[in-house]
Amino acid sequence: MKHEEQQIQLTVPADAHYVDIVRLTLYGIATKWGFSYEEIEDMKVAVAEACNNAVLHAYKDREPGKVEVTFSGSEGDCIRISIKDEGASFDFNRRGGQPAALHNKNLEDIHAGGLGIYMMQALMDDVQVITDSGTEVILTKFLQRNGEMA
């Protein structure tokens, strides 16, 4: 049975102290929509990474801003989580939409950062990054049933 599309919006200050509120909200929605504990834990890591990127990079040298988080989808189907800021953006497409490969690099040539997109892609079914005005990361997870997508 297909359920009606739902949308829940949350706006929080771009401050690390508020990332837990986003994670708790995700937990409540994903539990209600039928996701497993393991799926929810993966989503929480991906969402925290996207929120932390907004907190750390979006509003450099500016007054603290806000992060808009939208949870959409339907019970028994999928969840899409949009994390959007209005701060400084980066050219995701210029970077090829992928972080640089780490194979065949010396440890001293690897810098912290840049692995968040890899992590999000590994934990979610789909990751989109839109950098038109600020940055919007859209994370999608499909509900799994008996090893198959709903």
BAFI-3210 file (N, C-alpha, C; in Angstrom, 3 decimals, decimal comma, padded with zeros to 6 digits):
// residues 150
n [1|2|3|4|5|6|7|8|9|10|11|12|13|14|15|16|17|18|19|20|21|22|23|24|25|26|27|28|29|30|31|32|33|34|35|36|37|38|39|40|41|42|43|44|45|46|47|48|49|50|51|52|53|54|55|56|57|58|59|60|61|62|63|64|65|66|67|68|69|70|71|72|73|74|75|76|77|78|79|80|81|82|83|84|85|86|87|88|89|90|91|92|93|94|95|96|97|98|99|100|101|102|103|104|105|106|107|108|109|110|111|112|113|114|115|116|117|118|119|120|121|122|123|124|125|126|127|128|129|130|131|132|133|134|135|136|137|138|139|140|141|142|143|144|145|146|147|148|149|150]
n.u [000,839|000,668|001,715|000,786|002,742|004,934|006,131|008,502|009,834|012,723|014,467|017,580|020,088|023,292|025,234|027,270|026,152|023,501|023,247|022,663|019,923|018,869|019,645|018,166|015,564|015,546|015,804|013,309|011,451|012,334|012,066|009,293|008,553|009,382|012,063|015,002|017,017|019,768|019,776|018,880|020,955|023,044|021,984|021,920|024,652|025,400|023,732|024,606|027,214|026,712|025,395|027,429|029,300|027,983|027,919|030,672|031,783|030,067|029,450|031,771|033,710|031,466|028,403|026,895|024,805|021,922|020,680|018,706|016,661|015,008|012,805|011,499|009,196|007,675|005,912|007,010|008,332|010,505|013,014|013,896|016,368|017,023|019,627|020,282|022,093|022,742|025,149|028,628|029,470|030,695|032,341|031,030|030,705|032,953|034,875|034,433|032,387|033,128|035,164|038,748|040,667|042,251|044,008|047,271|048,590|050,813|050,812|051,413|050,549|047,858|045,107|043,060|039,520|037,137|036,335|033,782|031,694|032,214|031,663|028,942|027,905|028,481|026,840|024,234|021,515|021,338|022,969|022,867|024,316|023,805|024,838|023,988|022,919|024,242|024,614|023,133|022,498|021,188|020,000|019,122|017,362|016,200|013,617|014,358|013,227|013,263|015,807|015,389|014,642|011,962]
n.v [-001,186|002,113|005,053|008,461|011,188|012,789|015,714|017,211|019,981|021,552|024,087|025,106|026,809|027,382|025,786|023,634|022,572|022,081|019,976|017,491|017,720|017,579|014,962|013,509|014,146|012,975|010,291|009,853|010,250|008,377|005,987|005,900|005,624|003,096|002,220|000,260|-000,199|-000,267|000,929|003,465|004,324|004,507|006,546|008,639|009,148|010,034|012,313|013,877|014,390|015,960|018,146|019,036|019,866|022,129|023,697|024,059|025,103|026,797|029,386|030,867|033,598|035,166|036,254|033,875|031,521|029,790|026,414|024,618|021,886|019,375|016,759|014,342|012,136|008,906|006,759|003,430|003,509|005,504|007,826|011,181|013,470|016,755|018,976|022,205|025,203|028,751|029,798|030,289|028,721|025,893|024,696|021,995|020,444|021,159|019,861|017,423|016,142|014,245|013,168|013,360|010,530|008,235|006,230|004,943|007,095|008,804|008,776|011,279|012,959|013,060|014,872|016,059|016,105|016,385|013,778|013,400|013,346|010,904|009,203|009,759|008,848|006,158|005,362|006,040|005,656|007,408|010,429|013,825|016,905|020,276|023,372|025,988|028,345|028,930|025,802|022,690|019,537|016,510|013,661|010,326|007,479|004,279|002,224|-000,952|-004,217|-007,457|-007,678|-006,460|-003,494|-001,323]
n.w [000,000|-000,983|000,545|001,262|000,073|002,268|003,984|005,989|007,573|008,875|010,429|011,464|013,425|011,915|013,462|015,295|017,598|017,050|015,306|016,389|016,892|014,346|013,693|015,616|014,814|012,273|013,099|014,383|012,254|010,295|011,703|012,065|009,396|008,773|008,498|009,142|012,119|011,461|008,907|009,612|011,297|009,412|007,790|009,655|010,032|007,449|007,160|009,316|008,440|006,138|007,340|009,085|007,190|006,172|008,505|009,014|006,616|005,096|006,080|006,515|007,623|007,841|009,351|011,537|009,936|008,740|008,568|006,465|006,673|005,019|005,177|003,158|001,499|001,674|003,892|004,050|001,603|000,598|001,775|001,455|002,115|002,393|002,767|003,182|002,723|002,781|002,370|001,483|-001,523|-003,419|-006,369|-007,299|-009,621|-011,109|-009,724|-010,644|-009,456|-007,694|-004,973|-004,851|-005,881|-003,642|-004,006|-004,527|-003,343|-001,172|002,405|003,530|001,535|001,679|002,668|005,363|005,148|002,442|002,142|002,850|000,908|-000,356|001,812|002,269|-000,181|000,027|002,103|001,478|-000,931|-003,047|-003,872|-004,282|-005,235|-005,202|-006,263|-006,806|-005,474|-002,611|-000,950|-001,570|-000,407|-001,325|-000,013|-000,528|000,526|-000,001|001,195|002,389|001,781|002,764|001,618|-000,793|-002,663|-001,783]
ca.u [000,000|001,438|001,273|000,876|004,020|005,003|007,271|008,746|010,933|013,384|015,511|018,408|021,287|024,471|026,062|027,431|025,296|022,155|023,270|021,973|018,479|018,578|019,776|017,023|014,382|015,678|015,508|011,869|010,754|012,717|011,457|007,864|008,393|009,690|013,469|015,648|017,999|021,019|019,565|018,787|022,303|023,765|021,447|022,343|026,047|025,421|023,100|025,517|028,318|026,223|025,162|028,729|029,889|027,333|028,362|032,099|032,254|029,136|029,348|033,079|033,882|030,154|027,576|026,340|023,585|021,000|020,666|017,338|016,631|013,680|012,629|010,328|009,051|006,448|006,044|007,098|008,913|011,848|013,161|014,841|016,746|017,706|020,344|020,569|022,576|022,804|026,491|029,576|029,318|031,885|031,981|031,019|030,883|034,337|035,642|034,029|031,339|033,704|036,414|039,921|041,007|043,347|044,888|048,636|049,070|051,511|050,030|051,638|049,872|046,416|044,688|041,742|038,430|036,908|035,866|032,374|030,848|032,428|030,953|027,510|027,570|028,571|025,785|022,909|021,265|021,573|023,447|022,942|024,842|023,423|025,608|023,565|022,834|024,568|024,811|022,071|022,826|019,964|020,327|017,954|017,486|015,008|013,320|014,699|012,346|013,809|016,960|015,012|014,109|010,491]
ca.v [000,000|003,334|006,119|009,812|011,889|013,649|016,622|017,818|020,925|021,942|025,092|025,226|027,638|026,687|025,632|022,203|022,156|021,770|018,808|016,400|017,891|017,049|013,506|012,998|014,279|011,895|009,019|009,759|010,101|007,116|004,900|005,903|005,214|001,677|001,887|-000,540|000,480|-000,139|001,938|004,766|004,705|004,951|007,848|009,627|009,501|010,819|013,599|014,637|014,842|017,072|019,284|019,531|020,617|023,444|024,420|024,387|025,755|027,689|030,761|031,392|035,049|035,821|035,971|032,521|031,434|028,723|025,214|024,159|020,446|018,922|015,307|014,068|010,760|008,318|005,557|002,191|003,712|006,085|009,115|012,117|014,470|017,882|019,821|023,382|026,422|029,891|030,339|030,147|027,463|025,428|024,167|020,531|019,870|021,388|018,814|016,164|015,548|013,160|013,513|012,792|009,163|008,162|005,124|005,265|008,343|008,663|009,263|012,710|013,691|013,013|015,925|015,858|016,736|015,897|012,398|013,389|012,921|009,447|008,549|009,880|007,967|004,767|005,077|006,351|005,103|008,458|011,695|014,919|018,155|021,411|024,510|027,218|029,444|028,152|024,382|021,784|018,124|015,718|012,270|009,459|006,083|003,493|001,219|-002,316|-005,271|-008,766|-007,520|-005,782|-002,149|-001,266]
ca.w [000,000|-001,129|001,442|000,756|000,229|003,453|004,014|007,293|007,444|010,107|010,214|012,661|013,242|011,389|014,649|015,560|018,709|016,569|014,431|017,082|016,715|013,008|013,780|016,374|013,962|011,286|013,763|014,591|010,973|009,647|012,474|011,720|008,001|008,634|008,251|010,184|012,968|010,703|007,867|010,284|011,741|008,214|007,404|010,646|009,744|006,216|007,430|010,179|007,595|005,316|008,250|009,538|006,080|006,155|009,696|008,934|005,394|004,402|006,568|006,899|007,531|007,830|010,525|011,472|009,146|009,099|007,738|006,257|006,449|004,619|005,087|002,341|001,071|002,194|004,702|003,283|000,282|000,651|002,448|000,849|003,109|001,778|003,706|002,366|003,373|001,876|002,527|000,390|-002,234|-004,109|-007,686|-007,199|-010,956|-011,520|-009,069|-011,241|-008,662|-006,904|-004,315|-005,504|-005,493|-002,686|-004,365|-004,947|-002,750|000,097|003,532|003,732|000,466|001,913|003,591|005,970|004,418|001,092|002,133|003,242|-000,215|-000,460|002,903|002,002|-001,301|000,487|003,076|000,938|-002,263|-004,030|-003,312|-005,252|-004,683|-006,029|-005,745|-007,500|-004,507|-001,422|-001,260|-001,161|-000,541|-001,255|000,291|-000,683|000,986|-000,270|002,213|001,970|002,272|002,445|000,744|-002,039|-002,465|-001,778]
c.u [000,878|000,861|001,505|002,250|003,935|006,204|007,342|009,955|011,425|014,454|016,252|019,552|022,444|025,524|026,096|026,529|023,909|022,100|022,548|020,457|018,057|018,633|018,595|015,727|014,392|015,304|013,995|011,108|011,057|012,147|009,981|007,634|008,904|011,128|014,044|016,638|019,294|020,900|019,542|020,162|023,146|023,303|021,892|023,780|026,119|024,848|023,999|026,691|027,893|025,981|026,479|029,443|029,299|027,825|029,802|032,469|031,345|029,254|030,672|033,094|032,559|029,462|027,054|024,998|022,692|021,151|019,212|017,378|015,189|013,711|011,387|010,346|007,750|006,752|006,073|007,765|010,350|011,823|014,205|015,101|017,549|018,334|020,828|021,059|022,614|024,177|027,328|029,448|030,665|031,434|032,111|031,280|032,309|035,258|035,266|032,942|031,826|034,920|037,577|040,208|042,219|044,328|046,244|049,132|049,793|050,665|050,204|050,978|048,353|046,062|043,306|040,702|038,282|036,391|034,382|031,452|030,989|031,590|029,445|027,085|027,597|027,379|024,373|022,761|021,503|022,003|023,533|023,477|024,520|024,085|025,246|023,624|023,039|024,813|023,616|022,542|021,521|020,361|019,061|018,290|016,149|014,837|013,621|013,689|012,901|014,944|016,647|014,488|012,595|009,966]
c.v [001,242|004,419|007,472|010,408|012,846|014,571|017,282|018,733|021,358|022,969|025,267|026,188|026,784|026,626|024,145|021,694|021,706|020,541|017,627|016,507|017,337|015,521|012,883|013,067|013,188|010,552|008,825|009,506|008,743|005,906|004,774|005,364|003,799|001,296|001,127|000,313|000,734|000,924|003,338|005,232|005,184|006,343|008,943|010,077|010,401|012,220|014,463|015,178|016,040|018,314|019,880|020,307|022,017|024,302|024,914|025,276|026,846|029,147|031,304|032,906|035,804|035,521|034,546|032,532|030,323|027,562|024,767|022,679|020,068|017,405|015,091|012,617|010,218|007,033|004,334|002,327|004,211|007,348|009,909|013,187|015,541|018,718|021,022|024,536|027,527|030,553|030,169|028,761|027,044|024,820|022,656|019,892|020,056|020,333|017,441|015,467|014,411|013,676|012,829|011,383|009,169|007,042|005,652|006,616|008,018|009,285|010,762|013,568|013,738|014,027|015,602|016,619|016,130|014,469|012,292|012,908|011,423|008,715|008,593|008,932|006,500|004,393|005,262|005,723|006,130|009,719|012,701|016,147|019,263|022,643|025,810|028,427|028,811|026,718|023,600|020,362|017,364|014,249|011,436|008,055|005,408|002,457|-000,165|-003,276|-006,597|-008,677|-006,839|-004,399|-002,203|-000,792]
c.w [000,000|-000,231|000,781|001,029|001,422|003,314|005,381|007,137|008,814|009,740|011,525|012,386|012,720|012,498|014,992|016,675|018,256|015,654|015,087|016,962|015,354|013,038|014,531|015,560|012,892|011,901|013,922|013,298|010,346|010,382|012,104|010,310|007,735|008,348|009,432|010,971|012,188|009,616|008,480|010,754|010,563|007,795|008,364|010,401|008,511|006,443|008,313|009,370|006,748|006,170|008,723|008,439|006,012|007,322|009,526|007,748|004,832|004,810|007,093|006,703|007,435|009,136|010,417|010,744|009,653|008,124|007,675|005,901|006,131|004,476|004,238|001,904|001,602|002,939|003,798|001,936|000,367|001,481|001,677|001,895|002,385|002,887|002,899|003,231|002,324|001,941|001,283|-000,219|-002,804|-005,413|-007,668|-008,552|-011,466|-010,916|-009,608|-010,449|-007,780|-006,158|-005,037|-004,981|-004,573|-003,008|-004,836|-004,451|-001,457|001,199|003,730|002,648|000,643|002,984|004,142|005,164|003,037|001,023|002,463|002,137|-000,433|000,589|002,652|000,875|-000,880|001,373|002,530|-000,445|-003,359|-003,299|-004,453|-004,538|-005,676|-005,425|-006,457|-006,576|-003,144|-001,858|-000,741|-001,439|-000,354|-001,140|000,185|-000,220|000,709|000,810|001,646|002,570|001,811|001,422|-000,568|-001,702|-002,549|-003,108]
res [m|k|h|e|e|q|q|i|q|l|t|v|p|a|d|a|h|y|v|d|i|v|r|l|t|l|y|g|i|a|t|k|w|g|f|s|y|e|e|i|e|d|m|k|v|a|v|a|e|a|c|n|n|a|v|l|h|a|y|k|d|r|e|p|g|k|v|e|v|t|f|s|g|s|e|g|d|c|i|r|i|s|i|k|d|e|g|a|s|f|d|f|n|r|r|g|g|q|p|a|a|l|h|n|k|n|l|e|d|i|h|a|g|g|l|g|i|y|m|m|q|a|l|m|d|d|v|q|v|i|t|d|s|g|t|e|v|i|l|t|k|f|l|q|r|n|g|e|m|a]
***
